[in-house]
Amino acid sequence: MATSKLQALWNHPAGPKTIHFWAPTFKWGISIANIADFAKPPEKISLPQQIAVTATGLIWSRYSLVITPKNWNLFSVNVAMAGTGIYQLSRKIRHDYFNEEEQPVVAKEG
């Protein structure tokens, strides 16, 4: 039984014998790098880069479900990209717009 499932995966139109398997597999590197950047200070996060990561993840997640054959590896990597991008964007926006610690204090002369 396990052999037949492995053989089905191997011979699948989006299986390891095709670029449809390997391109999304290597794309996981982007999501892993984004997860590693969770430790990066928010002021070092690139807003345009994270917008691009999020948009790419959202657009290609949808596309991966409408193509034939459905490419679940492509879908999952793009969901991960969108998720990590949204998290990084939220960190950057919270730091830039809602951080009260760095607000200049105006001294009143009395």
C-alpha positions as CSV (number, residue, x, y, z in Angstrom):
1,M,0.0,0.0,0.0
2,A,2.8,2.5,0.9
3,T,4.6,1.5,-2.3
4,S,1.5,2.3,-4.4
5,K,1.1,5.7,-2.7
6,L,4.8,6.6,-3.3
7,Q,4.4,5.5,-6.9
8,A,1.3,7.6,-7.3
9,L,3.2,10.6,-5.9
10,W,6.2,9.9,-8.1
11,N,4.0,9.7,-11.2
12,H,1.7,12.6,-10.4
13,P,1.7,15.5,-12.9
14,A,3.0,17.8,-10.2
15,G,5.3,15.2,-8.7
16,P,9.1,15.1,-8.2
17,K,9.8,14.3,-11.9
18,T,8.5,17.8,-12.9
19,I,9.4,21.4,-12.4
20,H,5.9,21.8,-10.8
21,F,7.2,20.0,-7.8
22,W,10.7,21.5,-7.5
23,A,9.9,25.2,-8.0
24,P,7.6,25.4,-5.0
25,T,9.9,23.2,-3.0
26,F,12.8,25.7,-3.4
27,K,10.4,28.6,-2.8
28,W,10.1,27.3,0.7
29,G,13.5,29.0,1.2
30,I,11.8,32.4,1.1
31,S,9.3,31.5,3.8
32,I,12.0,30.0,5.9
33,A,14.1,33.2,5.5
34,N,11.1,35.3,6.5
35,I,10.6,33.2,9.6
36,A,14.3,33.6,10.5
37,D,13.7,37.4,10.2
38,F,11.1,37.3,13.0
39,A,14.1,38.0,15.3
40,K,15.1,41.0,13.3
41,P,14.3,44.4,14.8
42,P,11.2,45.9,13.2
43,E,13.0,49.0,12.1
44,K,15.1,46.8,9.8
45,I,12.1,45.2,8.0
46,S,11.6,46.4,4.4
47,L,8.0,47.5,3.9
48,P,8.1,47.1,0.0
49,Q,9.7,43.6,0.3
50,Q,7.1,42.4,2.8
51,I,4.2,43.9,0.6
52,A,5.6,41.9,-2.3
53,V,6.0,38.7,-0.3
54,T,2.4,39.0,1.0
55,A,0.9,39.9,-2.4
56,T,2.8,37.1,-4.1
57,G,1.6,34.6,-1.5
58,L,-2.0,35.7,-1.9
59,I,-2.1,35.8,-5.7
60,W,-0.3,32.5,-6.2
61,S,-2.3,30.7,-3.5
62,R,-5.4,31.4,-5.5
63,Y,-3.7,30.5,-8.8
64,S,-2.4,27.1,-7.5
65,L,-6.0,26.0,-6.9
66,V,-7.4,26.9,-10.3
67,I,-4.7,25.2,-12.4
68,T,-4.9,21.6,-13.5
69,P,-3.6,19.6,-11.8
70,K,-4.0,21.2,-8.4
71,N,-0.6,21.9,-7.0
72,W,-0.9,21.5,-3.2
73,N,2.9,22.1,-2.7
74,L,2.6,25.5,-4.5
75,F,-0.6,26.3,-2.5
76,S,1.0,25.5,0.9
77,V,4.2,27.5,0.2
78,N,2.2,30.5,-0.9
79,V,0.0,30.4,2.1
80,A,3.1,30.3,4.3
81,M,4.5,33.3,2.3
82,A,1.4,35.3,2.8
83,G,1.2,34.4,6.5
84,T,4.8,35.4,7.2
85,G,4.5,38.5,5.1
86,I,1.4,39.6,6.9
87,Y,3.1,39.0,10.3
88,Q,6.1,41.0,9.2
89,L,4.0,43.8,7.9
90,S,2.1,44.0,11.2
91,R,5.3,44.2,13.1
92,K,6.6,47.0,10.9
93,I,3.3,49.0,11.0
94,R,3.0,48.6,14.8
95,H,6.6,49.8,15.2
96,D,6.3,52.8,12.7
97,Y,2.8,54.0,13.6
98,F,1.8,52.8,17.0
99,N,5.0,52.8,19.0
100,E,4.6,55.3,21.8
101,E,8.1,54.9,23.2
102,E,9.7,56.9,20.5
103,Q,7.2,59.7,20.3
104,P,8.9,63.0,21.0
105,V,7.7,64.7,24.2
106,V,7.1,68.4,24.0
107,A,8.1,70.2,27.2
108,K,5.8,72.9,28.3
109,E,7.3,76.1,29.5
110,G,5.5,77.4,32.5
